[in-house]
């Protein structure tokens, strides 16, 4: 899934991040003969509401967790979800204050309690880092770390 689903309060995903995400998927397809499956968590567009509802009411949070839970068979014990860590890579110090709702790209996974690991994929045309996150099912932290290690080995990891 390349973005949050189109919430107008969130920034659009930088095309370089989408391309980097595609390169990761292509690498795993070529190297390991793994065919990626495109998914669409329809409620992810409401991740902001879901996140804040966890603070006030469990109803919406459970709704997304239920949808995600129904998709667990997609990931099983050995599948991962590749998703942008942030939609933009040109966030400067305190810049998130202007794009506050972009936190849901990472916050939603913390809220439902699944492991996620950020993987740097080099620098964008603006010479700032770009990357994706690897998300797995509950208790599959080792899988996130193994996939992150492969991504680092193949794409060079952090670049200064």
C-alpha positions in Angstrom: 0.0 0.0 0.0 1.6 3.2 -1.2 -0.2 5.7 1.1 -2.7 6.2 3.8 -5.7 5.9 1.4 -6.2 9.5 0.6 -6.9 11.4 3.9 -7.0 15.1 2.8 -5.4 16.2 6.2 -2.2 14.2 5.5 0.6 15.1 3.1 0.7 13.3 -0.3 3.5 10.7 -0.4 6.6 11.9 -2.2 7.0 10.0 -5.5 10.6 9.2 -4.6 9.4 7.4 -1.5 6.8 5.4 -3.6 9.6 4.6 -6.1 11.9 3.4 -3.3 9.1 1.3 -2.0 8.6 -0.3 -5.4 12.4 -1.0 -5.6 12.2 -2.9 -2.3 9.3 -5.0 -3.6 11.1 -5.6 -6.9 14.2 -6.7 -5.0 12.4 -9.3 -3.0 10.5 -10.5 -6.1 13.7 -10.9 -8.1 16.0 -12.2 -5.4 13.6 -14.5 -3.5 10.8 -15.1 -6.0 8.3 -13.5 -3.6 5.3 -12.0 -5.3 4.0 -8.9 -3.5 0.3 -8.5 -3.0 -1.2 -5.1 -3.0 -3.6 -4.5 -0.1 -5.9 -1.7 0.8 -6.8 -1.2 4.4 -9.8 1.0 3.8 -10.0 2.3 7.3 -6.3 3.4 7.2 -7.6 6.7 5.7 -9.2 7.3 9.1 -6.1 6.4 11.1 -6.0 9.8 12.8 -9.6 9.2 14.1 -8.7 5.7 15.1 -5.6 6.8 16.9 -7.3 9.5 18.9 -10.3 7.3 19.6 -8.0 4.9 21.4 -7.6 7.8 23.9 -11.3 8.4 24.3 -13.2 5.3 23.0 -12.3 1.8 22.0 -15.0 1.5 19.3 -13.2 2.9 16.3 -9.9 1.5 17.4 -11.4 -2.0 17.6 -12.9 -1.5 14.1 -9.5 -1.0 12.5 -7.9 -3.7 14.6 -10.7 -6.0 13.5 -10.1 -5.1 9.8 -6.4 -5.5 10.3 -7.0 -8.8 12.2 -9.1 -10.1 9.3 -6.1 -9.4 7.0 -3.7 -11.3 9.2 -3.9 -14.2 6.8 -2.2 -12.0 4.3 0.9 -11.8 6.5 0.6 -15.0 8.4 3.8 -15.9 10.3 6.1 -15.0 7.4 4.6 -12.0 5.6 5.4 -8.3 5.9 3.6 -5.0 5.0 5.9 -2.4 3.3 4.6 1.1 4.0 6.1 4.6 3.9 7.5 5.7 7.2 6.5 9.3 6.5 4.9 10.8 3.3 7.6 13.4 3.0 11.3 13.4 3.4 11.8 17.2 3.7 10.8 17.6 7.3 13.1 19.9 9.1 13.4 20.4 12.9 9.9 21.0 14.3 8.5 20.7 10.8 6.1 18.0 12.0 4.2 20.7 13.8 3.0 21.9 10.4 2.1 18.4 9.2 0.9 17.1 12.5 -1.4 14.4 11.3 1.4 12.7 9.3 2.3 10.9 12.6 -0.4 8.3 11.8 2.0 6.7 9.3 3.8 5.2 12.2 1.4 5.8 15.1 -1.3 3.5 13.9 1.0 0.4 14.0 2.1 1.3 17.6 -1.6 1.7 18.5 -2.6 -1.8 17.4 0.6 -3.3 18.8 2.4 -4.7 15.8 6.1 -4.5 15.2 7.4 -2.0 12.6 11.0 -1.2 11.6 12.1 1.8 9.6 14.5 1.0 6.8 16.6 3.8 5.2 16.8 3.6 1.4 19.2 6.3 0.5 18.8 10.0 -0.2 16.1 11.8 -2.3 16.9 14.4 -4.9 16.8 17.0 -2.1 19.7 15.1 -0.4 17.5 14.1 2.5 16.9 10.5 3.6 14.0 8.4 2.3 12.8 5.1 3.6 10.0 2.7 4.3 8.8 0.7 7.3 8.4 -3.0 7.5 5.4 -4.1 9.5 4.6 -7.7 10.5 2.0 -9.5 12.6 2.2 -9.5 16.4 5.1 -11.3 17.9 6.9 -11.4 14.5 9.6 -8.8 15.4 12.3 -11.1 14.2 10.8 -11.0 10.8 10.8 -7.2 10.6 14.4 -7.2 11.7 15.4 -9.9 9.1 13.7 -8.0 6.3 15.3 -4.8 7.5 18.7 -6.5 7.4 18.2 -7.6 3.9 17.1 -4.2 2.8 20.1 -2.6 4.5 22.4 -5.1 2.8 20.9 -4.5 -0.6 20.3 -0.8 -0.5 23.2 0.4 1.6 21.4 1.4 4.8 22.0 4.8 6.3 23.9 7.2 4.0 25.6 10.2 5.4 
